Amino acid sequence: MFKFLAKLIGFIALAMTVITAILDLTRSIANSALTITPLGLEWFNFHLPSLNGFQVGIERKLGAPWLWENVIQNILLAPSWVVFGVFAIIFLWMGRRKDRRWRHRFGS
């Protein structure tokens, strides 16, 4: 069940990688200049209250303002397709099948 869930999240992240890369490519063509949209701006445009709630949850409820300032802000400044791509790789790797030995596959 865990592997299925990891694969599902991985494929959703992979789809988001493709979607955000196509959006950046389309914006670059429309602007006639390279346009790379950070994840934080995408999240800001999509749903601002959840971004603010996430920040409050990390800084106040979790009690780790250093985590927001040093780690999460750097992730939010990265291109959205890179962040989703990394998540896709991690979750698809977690949901992979264990490698079978050559002897078990070919019966030697």
N, C-alpha and C positions, 0 to 999 in steps of 0.2 A: 504494500500500500504506500509506503514511504517513497519507494522508487517511482511509482506512478505519479505521485504528487510532485516530486522533484522534476520529473520529465515535463509534466504539465506546466509548472511554473517556468521551466527552462524554455519551452516552446512559446509561451506567452511573452517572455522577455525577448526571445529571438524575433518574434513578430513586431514587438515594439522597437527593436533595433532597426529593422528594415523600414518601418513606418517613419521613424524620426530621421533616419538617413535620407529617405526620399524627400521628406519635408525640407531638410537642409539643402539638398541638391536643388529642389525646386526654387527655394528662396534665393540660392546662389545664382541660378539662371535668370530669375526675374530681376535681381539687383545688378546683374553683370559684375558681381564681385563675390568673393568667397564669404559665405555666411555660415557660421557655426553657432548654433544655439545651445547655451548651457542648460543643464537639467533644471537648475533653479528657476530660470526664466520660463521654461516650459511648464513647470509646476505652478509658478506664479500666475501665468495666463490661464491655466486649466482650472485651478481651485485654490484661491488664496487662503481661505479660512483653514483648510487642512494643513497648509504649509506653516501658518502661524501656530496652529495647534501642535504640530510636530515639534516646532522650535520650543514652545512652552513646555511640552512634555519632556524633552531632553534636558533643558536647562533647569527647570524648577522641580518637576515631579521626579525625575531620575536623579537630580542633583549633580549633574555633570556639565556645567557650562563650558568646560575645557573641551569636552567631546564635540559640542556644537561648533566652537570656534576653530578648533584645530583639525578635525576630521570631516565632519559633515559639510561644513562650508566649502571645503576643497572638493568634495564629491559633487556638490551642487554647482560648482563653477566649471566642472568638466563637461565636455559635449555629451548631450543626452544619448546619442547612439553608442558612444563608448561605454557609458555606465550600464546601459541595458545589455550591451554585448558582453561585458564582463559577467553580469549576473546570469546571462544565458549560458555562458561557458561553464560557470560554476555549478549551476543547477543541472544542466545536462550531464556534466561529469558525475555529479552525485547520483543521478538516476540511471547510469549506464549499467549494462550487464557485466557480470564478472567474466573475465576472459577465461575461456575453457582451454585446456591444454590440447596440443596438436593430436596427441594419442587418442583422446576422447572423441575428437571430431572424425578421425579417419580409421579408428578401430585397430591400431597397432599395439 
